[in-house]
């Protein structure tokens, strides 16, 4: 099982942040809060990631902002609950969280995933919230806890894979399959779809690899064009998509929620 320190390191590496970059970002947090306890120096971060130290509540708050994860997710990684930590700095938005229900289907067994208002579907990204926070059923969480799987969100306006992986979907990513498989496929449904980080963000797409050049290939009916990146400097394959939960009700974007669009 992944240790808390390893979990934090993986979140940092997924964002392609160095420890020096985290020190810089947390210094900015400390400056805005006028409180040096929010600053995490490189040596201190190394101790936390290596399991030789545990972050205090101020450091957790800084890590949440840097890594785009929730406070609950970090506490969960360390085996704690919010109620077990006194004086937890929580944002106003977190205190107003409420739930919305979105229905998905897993094989022949329908179930509901419960997303908080703070869950963003604006862009394609890795899920930084824990599966439990998302309302993923226990039977599915058990498989995700094996460590090789991650969840991703496909942005509402992302039509890269058209109806194969529609915008607003939640996808399961198998990180053990992080190399491009080349071959002849009888149908487009057989062709592997990958979740990719690149210098412009994240993409869910087919891929071609020629030497160290990665081609991100959209569905023929997509409005997106082929993107080309050099690996590993400008792009990294997170893993292969092994399951898709398409939305039965389209979630609102952050902008729509702010405008009160119904």
Beta strands, then each sheet from edge to edge (+ up, - down):
strand 1: 99-106
strand 2: 109-116
strand 3: 125-126
strand 4: 149-153
strand 5: 170-174
strand 6: 194-198
strand 7: 201-210
strand 8: 213-217
strand 9: 227-230
strand 10: 235-245
sheet 1: 1+ 2-
sheet 2: 3+ 4- 5+ 10- 6+ 7- 8+ 9-
end
